[in-house]
Amino acid sequence: MSSALNQCPLRHVAIIMDGNNRWAKQRGLGGLAGHQAGVERVRDALEACKEHGVEVLTLFAFSSENWRRPAVEVQGLMSLFASYLKKEVKTLKEKGVALRVIGCRERFSGRLRKLIEDAEQQTRGGTQTLVLAVDYGGHWDIAQAAQKLAARVERGELSSDQIDQDLLATEISLADLPPVDLCIRTAFEQRISNFLLWQMAYAEFHFSKLMWPDFDAAAFGDAVRDYRHRQRRFGMTAEQIEAEEAPGA
């Protein structure tokens, strides 16, 4: 394999922010304290993305399965989410960051849904995009895309034999954004946990031993350097990639 750095653009980074509860427990703090500390790292990650030319940052904030957690913790997380929306919108807008929230919103309160809609509207048109995946699951995402296409078939707008992976991709969340190039997971957990299953089909993965509240801009830079030393093949052989990257190719 060539030792040269890969020249593939790094446009979209996704992060599974793990270890908040463990970070708090190690310090004798309540679980929510870890999540509160983690909010600070979101700011660091956005700045690091800007430094490295990353256009889209997607954060796994609350999964479909997280509703199974203790009610007190879920309530605290929803309150923290609402607080983030209220406090950060002005700063995001000033920094040219468009906020987008993906996931099923049916279980959110009317007040929270309104906060989401207002935040998305106020930050629209930014040059950088921050995506928060809240009540999100990859299985849900693919199912809702299939349901939309099935509804079109029922309305007579298309036939079932017209449905292929390209058409399905148009209904998947973030269809208008670049696919994920790099997925980072903190706390050294090494699984996808039902996150962006479709969008990460060819993503590179970086597993950090740091808990999310400790994952700063320097750690983000380490992940980017790791990515740059990967050879992205997209189904081709190493020899084909090296031939394409050779001078004069």
C-alpha positions in Angstrom: 0.0 0.0 0.0 1.3 3.5 -0.8 2.5 5.6 2.1 1.2 8.8 0.5 -1.6 10.7 2.2 -5.0 10.1 0.6 -6.2 13.0 -1.4 -9.9 12.3 -0.9 -11.7 15.3 0.4 -12.9 15.3 4.0 -16.3 17.0 3.7 -18.5 15.2 6.2 -17.5 14.0 9.7 -20.0 12.1 11.9 -19.3 11.6 15.6 -20.9 9.1 18.1 -20.4 11.0 21.3 -19.9 8.2 23.8 -18.7 8.2 27.4 -20.5 11.1 29.0 -22.0 9.0 31.8 -18.7 7.2 32.5 -16.8 10.5 32.5 -19.2 11.9 35.2 -19.1 8.7 37.2 -15.3 8.7 37.4 -15.6 12.2 38.9 -18.4 11.4 41.3 -20.8 13.5 39.4 -24.4 12.9 38.2 -24.8 11.5 34.7 -26.3 14.7 33.3 -23.1 16.5 34.3 -21.2 14.5 31.7 -23.7 15.5 29.0 -23.4 19.1 30.0 -19.6 18.9 29.7 -20.1 17.2 26.4 -21.9 20.3 25.0 -18.7 22.3 25.4 -17.0 19.8 23.1 -19.5 20.4 20.4 -18.1 24.0 20.1 -14.6 22.6 19.9 -15.6 20.1 17.2 -17.2 22.8 15.1 -14.1 25.0 15.3 -11.9 22.0 14.4 -14.1 21.2 11.4 -13.7 24.8 10.2 -9.9 24.5 10.6 -9.8 21.3 8.6 -12.2 22.4 5.9 -15.0 20.0 6.9 -18.4 21.2 5.6 -20.7 19.0 7.6 -20.6 17.7 11.1 -23.2 15.2 12.2 -23.5 14.3 15.9 -25.4 11.4 17.3 -27.1 13.2 20.2 -30.0 10.8 21.1 -30.8 7.5 19.5 -34.2 5.9 19.0 -33.1 3.3 21.7 -32.1 6.0 24.2 -35.8 6.3 25.3 -35.2 3.1 27.2 -32.9 4.9 29.6 -34.2 6.0 33.1 -37.0 8.6 32.8 -35.0 11.2 34.8 -32.1 11.0 32.5 -34.2 11.2 29.3 -36.0 14.3 30.8 -32.6 15.8 31.6 -31.3 15.2 28.1 -34.4 16.7 26.5 -34.0 19.8 28.7 -30.4 20.0 27.8 -31.2 19.8 24.1 -33.8 22.6 24.4 -31.3 24.7 26.3 -28.7 24.2 23.6 -31.1 25.3 20.9 -32.1 28.5 22.8 -28.5 29.4 23.8 -26.5 28.5 20.7 -28.7 29.6 17.7 -27.4 33.2 17.7 -23.7 32.0 17.8 -24.3 29.4 15.1 -25.9 32.1 12.9 -23.0 34.5 13.5 -20.5 31.8 12.6 -22.3 30.8 9.4 -23.4 27.4 10.7 -26.7 26.0 9.5 -28.4 23.7 12.1 -30.3 20.7 11.0 -32.0 18.1 13.2 -32.8 14.6 11.8 -34.8 11.9 13.4 -38.4 11.2 14.4 -39.9 14.2 16.1 -43.3 12.6 17.1 -42.3 11.9 20.7 -41.0 15.5 21.3 -43.1 18.0 23.0 -44.8 20.7 20.9 -42.5 23.3 22.6 -39.4 21.4 21.6 -40.5 20.9 18.0 -41.1 24.6 17.8 -37.6 25.3 19.1 -36.1 23.0 16.5 -38.1 24.6 13.7 -37.1 28.1 14.7 -33.4 27.2 15.1 -33.3 25.6 11.7 -35.1 28.6 10.1 -32.8 31.2 11.8 -29.6 29.5 10.8 -30.6 28.6 7.3 -28.1 29.4 4.5 -24.9 28.8 6.6 -21.7 27.8 4.8 -21.1 25.0 7.4 -23.7 22.5 8.5 -24.2 21.1 12.0 -26.6 18.1 12.0 -28.0 16.8 15.3 -29.4 13.3 15.1 -32.0 13.2 17.9 -34.5 10.3 18.3 -32.7 8.9 15.3 -31.9 5.4 14.2 -30.5 4.1 10.9 -33.3 1.4 10.7 -35.9 4.1 11.1 -34.3 6.2 8.4 -34.3 3.5 5.8 -37.9 2.5 6.8 -39.2 6.0 6.5 -37.6 6.4 3.1 -39.2 3.1 1.9 -42.6 4.3 3.2 -42.3 7.5 1.2 -41.6 5.6 -2.0 -44.5 3.1 -1.2 -46.8 6.1 -0.8 -45.8 7.4 -4.2 -46.5 3.9 -5.7 -49.9 3.9 -4.1 -50.6 7.4 -5.6 -49.6 6.1 -9.1 -46.6 8.4 -9.3 -44.2 5.6 -10.0 -44.1 1.8 -10.3 -42.3 -0.6 -7.9 -39.9 -1.6 -10.6 -38.6 2.0 -10.8 -37.4 1.8 -7.2 -33.6 1.2 -7.0 -30.9 2.3 -4.6 -30.5 5.7 -6.2 -34.2 6.5 -5.8 -34.2 5.3 -2.3 -31.2 7.4 -1.5 -33.2 10.6 -2.4 -35.5 9.9 0.5 -32.8 9.1 3.1 -32.0 11.8 5.7 -29.3 14.2 4.5 -29.8 13.2 0.9 -28.7 16.7 -0.2 -25.4 16.5 1.8 -22.2 14.7 1.1 -21.9 11.1 2.3 -20.0 10.6 5.5 -16.2 10.4 5.0 -15.1 9.8 8.5 -17.0 8.5 11.6 -15.4 9.1 15.0 -16.6 7.2 18.1 -15.3 8.1 21.5 -14.8 6.1 24.7 -13.2 3.3 22.5 -16.6 1.6 21.8 -16.3 -0.1 18.5 -19.7 -0.4 17.0 -22.1 1.6 14.8 -25.1 1.5 17.2 -27.7 2.0 14.4 -26.2 5.3 13.3 -26.4 6.6 9.7 -26.3 3.0 8.3 -27.0 4.1 4.7 -24.9 7.3 4.8 -21.8 5.5 6.2 -21.6 2.8 3.6 -18.0 3.8 2.6 -17.0 5.8 5.7 -13.7 5.4 7.4 -13.8 4.8 11.2 -11.7 6.2 14.0 -12.1 4.9 17.5 -10.8 7.2 20.3 -10.0 6.1 23.8 -11.1 9.5 25.1 -14.5 10.0 26.7 -16.5 12.6 24.7 -16.1 15.4 27.4 -12.3 15.0 26.9 -12.4 14.9 23.1 -11.0 18.3 22.2 -9.7 20.0 19.0 -6.3 18.2 19.3 -8.1 14.8 19.4 -10.1 15.8 16.4 -6.9 16.6 14.6 -5.5 13.2 15.5 -8.6 11.6 13.9 -8.1 13.7 10.7 -4.5 12.6 10.5 -5.5 9.0 10.9 -8.0 9.5 8.0 -5.4 11.0 5.8 -3.3 7.9 6.1 -6.1 5.6 5.0 -6.4 4.3 1.4 -10.0 4.7 0.4 -10.8 2.1 -2.3 -14.6 2.3 -2.9 -14.6 -1.3 -4.1 -11.4 -1.0 -6.2 -8.0 -2.7 -5.5 -5.1 -0.9 -3.9 -3.2 -1.1 -7.3 -6.0 0.7 -9.1 -6.1 3.4 -6.5 -2.3 3.9 -6.7 -2.4 4.0 -10.5 -5.0 6.7 -10.4 -3.0 8.7 -7.9 0.3 8.4 -9.7 1.7 11.6 -11.2 0.4 12.1 -14.8 -2.4 9.6 -14.4 
